[in-house]
Amino acid sequence: MSCQNRQTGFSLIELMVAMLIGIMVTGGMVTVFSGSKRSSVLNTTLTELQESARFTMGAMITDIRLAGFQGCTPAANHGSPAVVLAANAPTANLQDSALTGHVIENDGDWNPPPPLGFTPPAAGEPGAPVPGTHALSAQYGSPETYRIERMATQFDPVKLSSATVKDMGVVENDLVLVSDCQAANIFTVSATGPDTLAHAASVNRNPATGGADGRLTTTFGPRYPGDDRMRPRVMRFEANIYYVGMTGRTNTQGEEVLALFRQSLPYVLPSTGDVVPPVEMVEGITDLHLRLGVELPPPDDEVRFVSPEDVAATPGEIGSVEVGILIESFDYVSDKADTRSYSIAGKTLQAGGNRSASTYRTDKRMRIAYNASVDIRNR
């Protein structure tokens, strides 16, 4: 007896059915993977935009709250603003310039004009301001203050009592603010010692006559026992300008990239006369808008919010600020073009063919708007 075994393979129909099932499974996996990847990209982009927006708002809010700070000497309408002795100071009156808003006009002009000594980059240069946006300027004494010894005469250097000039981080030609609760001066440091800050006539002036003068308005320092622990202080003088500017870069779609820039002191290097360029802080900020809270006099006793160019935004009477920013992703991350409306500090931005004062570019980039209302503490 013999036994015969038959061996057979897949039929054509079975093979086609198997291939179809394999294609369906593979397609499903690709779809799931693609959706998961897109979701990951969207979540990552959103997280990055939120982090950038928080960092941006945090920096500006800190400066807004500090605007006009001059130690324990009351400023603005309730005291005496610091007397400006420094020949290269970005202000002639700290009460008026403590916090200002500016509108960038179509021709590049600022309304009102930028702070003293600051020349914005021209159109076509990196950091050139974007027309239709706003700029914010804040000036104040640093919250890092240092105790001082009593001056014998108004010409004597300011002497630190419990720190060194190196600790303070001040060098020649820096601006500092000295205060003892009765008066405050802003002067340029002409020379430094281990613990002294000189204020020679070569870089300072008499505010009344404009002539070179190396004296302070009073002999700063402790006036009675125990007065030295909290009151007489010296600090760096800070001045920051925030605005939206051109980076000179484009994304992968060939579209211009904007960013938030900050210009800090010094605006010009005293040793060479070279202009110090602004620093790019955060990429993707496409609009900055402000509304200034003007404190109306009695009997109104209320706050009215106005745009920086409004004549009612009288210098020295700004007590609060509404600030809003619009930030967008570097590249396209969405399936559809963004057509939503965004509100920043009372200004509504609509989708448009190109960016303008009231529109943003219609494309597939992700955008978010951030707003905050901030009180100025030193008013």
Buried (B, 14 or more C-beta within 10 A) or exposed (E): EEEEEEEEEEEEEEEEEEEEEEEEEEEEEEEEEEEEEEEEBBEEBBEBBEEBBEEBBEBBBBBBBBBBBBBBBBBBEEBBBBBBBBBBBBBEBBBBBBBBBBBBEEEBBBEBEBBBBBEBBEEEEBBBBBBBBBBBBBBBBBEEBBBBBBBEEBBBBBBBBEBEBEEBEBEBBBBBBBBBBBBBBBBBBBBBEEBBBBBBBEBBBBBEEEEEBBBBBBBBBBBEEEBBEEBBBBBBBBBBBBBBBBBEEEBEEEBBBBBBBBBEBBBBEEEEEEEEEBEBBBBBBBBBBBBBBBBEEEEEEEBBBBBBBBEEBEEBBBBBBBBBBBBBBBBBBBEEEBEEEBEBBEBEBEBEEEBBBEBBBBBBBBBBBBBBBBEBEBB
